[in-house]
Every structure is written in C-alpha cells, then in structure tokens.
C-alpha cells in the first residue's frame, strides 16, 4: 500500500514537471512569434516610408502579454494558426 502511494506521488511529480515545462514553452513560443511579427511590422513601416503610428507597437504589447499570460498565449496561438491555415 505504501509503495502504491509512493509510486503515485512520483508519477504526479513527473506529470507536474511536464505540464510546467509545456505551459512555459507555449508562452515563450507565442511571445517569440509576436516579437518576430513586431520586428516585421517595424521593418515594413520603415522600408515603406510610411509615417509610424502607435499601432505598430501592438505586436510587442501582445508579446509581453503572451509571455506573462499562459491562457492568452494558448488562445493567441490557436487564432494565429487558424488564420494562417485560411
């Protein structure tokens, strides 16, 4: 009986570490995508010679929000991939 509880605690720790790693990875991946998108927006505005606006800072704000909010990062990735597939 004690071995069963010990095995369950061990497997719970393993799954918990996998979950923490995955969710942190998702947040980092979403933030990196938004940072790349933001750099592309900056380069596009600069090369096109159009006047800069506050709207071009939106991808950087989304990157920060995705980095700190796992739920937002997951939803943003789903929306991003659905729009990419269309």
Secondary structure, 3 states (H helix, E strand, C coil): CHHHHHHHHHHHHHHHHHHHHHHHHHHHHHHHHHHHHHHHHHHHHHHHCCCCCHHHHHHHHHHHHHHHCHHHHHHHHHHHHHHHHC
